[in-house]
Amino acid sequence: MRCQRPQGRCLCALARPIAHRTEVLVLQHPQEQRQPKNSVTLLRLSLVHCDVVVGEQFDPGALQALLYRPGRDTRLLYPDVPAAPAPEAPEIMAGAPLRLVVLDATWRKSLRMLLEHPALAALPRLQLDAPAPTRYRAIRAARRADQVSTLEATVQALAMLEGSSFDGAPLLDAFSCFVADIAARQRP
């Protein structure tokens, strides 16, 4: 099994390869990796150009190598927050090769990762203007309406970056099945 989950919770049948131009790098907090509700496994299995690196503390040189690829403009998918204001970002050139960096952690832990790694904090940001309502609410609580799963945020970001050439609907449908399965297991 590519998902490395127990047979009864295997995600491989839900994953369908989805073409996209933007490289996706997910920096996943170690505690998220162990969560059965984690959406990144399905994301990794579905996106053709998606790498997941697990860690909380990164060596500055190693992080620099992860963040930047020759010929690619790198953006961090993260809102502009008072504790870590977004740097000025040059406009994204239409059709330019991109690398999207996504932090997979709770809000508190993702902010800590951002603050502890100057290379992350210095990245130009991409923020979701008005995220679609989350499908995750059935299995994971969110404090605010704009909080969505890592998978949902990444799909919305790719749609913003790639426009109509990116079709994230199959991945969101697979995610809905994933959420429904977990919700059914949680019911008494």
Beta strands, then each sheet from edge to edge (+ up, - down):
strand 1: 23-28
strand 2: 50-54
strand 3: 73-77
strand 4: 98-104
strand 5: 125-126
sheet 1: 2+ 1+ 4+ 3+ 5+
end
